Amino acid sequence: MKICMIGTGYVGLVSGACFADLGNSVWCVDKKSEKIDLLNNDQIPFFEPGLEELVNKNYASNRLKFTTDLKLAVRNSDIVFICVGTPTLKKSRSADLSHVFQAATEISKFINKFKIIVTKSTVPVTTGDKIEKLISKKKSKRLFEVVSNPEFLREGEAIRDFRFPDRIVVGSNNKKVTKKLETLYDPLIKKGAKFFSTNRRGAELIKYASNAFLATKISYINELANLCEKTGVNIEDVSLGIGLDKRIGSRFLRAGPAFGGSCFPKDTKAVTVTGDVFNTDLSIIKSVIKSNDKRRILLTNRVKKILSNKIKNKKIAFLGVTFKPNTDDMRQSSSLSMIPFLLKKGARISYYDPSGEKKEFSKLKNLLFHDNVSDACKNADLVIIHTEWEEFKALDFKKLYRKKKFKIYDMRNLYSVELMRKKGFSYYSIGR
Ligand SMILES: NC(=O)c1ccc[n+]([C@@H]2O[C@H](COP(=O)([O-])OP(=O)(O)OC[C@H]3O[C@@H](n4cnc5c(N)ncnc54)[C@H](O)[C@@H]3O)[C@@H](O)[C@H]2O)c1
């Protein structure tokens, strides 16, 4: 099929490359010319395991093309996916839909024959209705159909998630169009993905309901970890004990820092706005947002406590600053609030992240990036394991001590409490 992806970010580029790999002809469009230039010069604008090989392979075979020319891409496609960002509006809980509506306005100018316009971006219920209204001001309704096909891939596992999704959700009120999308996804359905179709608003809500539910699971186990710390119970036993119940399931029950990333924080907020608009109090999701905000403060206070409230001139090393491993995405990572707070209190901080130095920290004083664990930990008073990158899972702490012993705050429970204590380390973790 002839496809166009508008927005060449984590979702647009990964799905575009994967669609091309299935044999489709794909145009990837972005309004940022520097992104498109990089892609046309064999470079990937962000880190996602396996993506470079996949993009290069399909680019070489001419199935995958990159352009800033939306007209060219839309005119040459039958299916147009909107994959632009929907961040939180400044000083608000609402999703900023300006990129979505801008993309829809641009598409409307170039519809020359029947197009299926698919929102892959996460958008609040009724956004599809609004896009349809917007385009129908310019083009006859016979020339297009607006469909919702939310994306569920995870950064760091994006290619695998695209190829082996649990389910593909398509929301449309037009059976013929639903069938066309089912055909597009047929290679994945044949490998076991479930195809679920509903109406457009239903698909839009399924995405928010999924993310809010997963965020709830994380906050739930995080709060229980707080109770475990006070009662001498091991949170990992609790996670395993409840996860064995098939009705609950064992995933997303690992206690850690506040959840971050480009999806859960913004999507939980946005869905509560939808609730408000439709006069429905989504009180559970609202309390998850509060709980998560509190957690950022709670863990920072724990750091203070570990350092006996003496932060001034203490050297703290952060291992990992991204919100999760295998991505360079810093959006809403809890390190973004923790590090500036500790710096303000007089700490000197060094950090190492396998995905490299972060522009988000470039203006902060007393903060240094190192390109390896041992330099980052040199002379540290406290080492914080913030992100569970593979390379932090078997560290030789004795070797890292070098001149000075440091305390360890393992926010990902990567090590055994008993073993660490036996070895004489001053070791703290979450809910244990
Ligand atoms: N990142 C994820 O893990 C993930 C997973 C599932 C769903 N989503 C959703 O998918 C959407 C995209 O997320 P992302 O992380 O890929 O965003 P992103 O910020 O990485 O990429 C969006 C891209 O769209 C481009 N863009 C914006 N307006 C444009 C326009 N009018 N024309 C052309 N290009 C335009 C931007 O320049 C940017 O490169 C969001 O709604 C997000 O919630 C994201």
The ligand as a Tripos MOL2 file, in Angstrom:
@<TRIPOS>MOLECULE
LIG
   44    48     1     0     0
SMALL
NO_CHARGES

@<TRIPOS>ATOM
      1 N1          6.7230    7.9180   22.1830 N.am      1 LIG1
      2 C1          5.9920    6.8630   22.4850 C.2       1 LIG1
      3 O1          6.4670    5.9220   23.1000 O.2       1 LIG1
      4 C2          4.5390    6.7900   22.0770 C.ar      1 LIG1
      5 C3          3.8620    5.5610   22.1420 C.ar      1 LIG1
      6 C4          2.5360    5.4970   21.7480 C.ar      1 LIG1
      7 C5          1.8850    6.6490   21.3180 C.ar      1 LIG1
      8 N2          2.5560    7.8420   21.2960 N.ar      1 LIG1
      9 C6          1.8450    9.0340   20.8140 C.3       1 LIG1
     10 O2          2.2310    9.2590   19.4600 O.3       1 LIG1
     11 C7          2.3100   10.6580   19.2000 C.3       1 LIG1
     12 C8          3.7040   11.0030   18.6980 C.3       1 LIG1
     13 O3          4.6330   10.7370   19.7330 O.3       1 LIG1
     14 P1          6.2100   10.7580   19.4800 P.3       1 LIG1
     15 O4          6.8390   10.3620   20.7600 O.co2     1 LIG1
     16 O5          6.5070    9.9960   18.2410 O.co2     1 LIG1
     17 O6          6.4220   12.3270   19.2040 O.3       1 LIG1
     18 P2          7.7550   13.0670   18.7670 P.3       1 LIG1
     19 O7          7.7360   14.3730   19.4310 O.co2     1 LIG1
     20 O8          8.9380   12.1670   18.9320 O.co2     1 LIG1
     21 O9          7.5610   13.2700   17.1850 O.3       1 LIG1
     22 C9          6.5980   14.0990   16.6140 C.3       1 LIG1
     23 C10         7.1460   14.6380   15.3080 C.3       1 LIG1
     24 O10         6.1000   15.3080   14.6050 O.3       1 LIG1
     25 C11         6.6630   16.4030   13.9100 C.3       1 LIG1
     26 N3          5.5700   17.3240   13.5140 N.ar      1 LIG1
     27 C12         4.7930   18.0740   14.3230 C.ar      1 LIG1
     28 N4          3.8920   18.7610   13.5810 N.ar      1 LIG1
     29 C13         4.0980   18.4150   12.2880 C.ar      1 LIG1
     30 C14         3.4860   18.7690   11.0530 C.ar      1 LIG1
     31 N5          2.4520   19.6180   11.0050 N.pl3     1 LIG1
     32 N6          3.9630   18.2460    9.9150 N.ar      1 LIG1
     33 C15         5.0050   17.3820    9.9580 C.ar      1 LIG1
     34 N7          5.6210   17.0020   11.0830 N.ar      1 LIG1
     35 C16         5.1810   17.4960   12.2360 C.ar      1 LIG1
     36 C17         7.6610   16.9620   14.8880 C.3       1 LIG1
     37 O11         8.6140   17.7820   14.2500 O.3       1 LIG1
     38 C18         8.2560   15.6760   15.4800 C.3       1 LIG1
     39 O12         9.4040   15.2720   14.7710 O.3       1 LIG1
     40 C19         1.9030   11.3460   20.4960 C.3       1 LIG1
     41 O13         0.5480   11.6440   20.4720 O.3       1 LIG1
     42 C20         2.1930   10.2980   21.5570 C.3       1 LIG1
     43 O14         1.3840   10.4470   22.6940 O.3       1 LIG1
     44 C21         3.8720    7.9310   21.6350 C.ar      1 LIG1
@<TRIPOS>BOND
     1     1     2 1
     2     2     3 2
     3     2     4 1
     4     4     5 ar
     5     4    44 ar
     6     5     6 ar
     7     6     7 ar
     8     7     8 ar
     9     8     9 1
    10     8    44 ar
    11     9    10 1
    12     9    42 1
    13    10    11 1
    14    11    12 1
    15    11    40 1
    16    12    13 1
    17    13    14 1
    18    14    15 2
    19    14    16 1
    20    14    17 1
    21    17    18 1
    22    18    19 2
    23    18    20 1
    24    18    21 1
    25    21    22 1
    26    22    23 1
    27    23    24 1
    28    23    38 1
    29    24    25 1
    30    25    26 1
    31    25    36 1
    32    26    27 ar
    33    26    35 ar
    34    27    28 ar
    35    28    29 ar
    36    29    30 ar
    37    29    35 ar
    38    30    31 1
    39    30    32 ar
    40    32    33 ar
    41    33    34 ar
    42    34    35 ar
    43    36    37 1
    44    36    38 1
    45    38    39 1
    46    40    41 1
    47    40    42 1
    48    42    43 1
@<TRIPOS>SUBSTRUCTURE
     1 LIG1         1 GROUP 0 **** ****
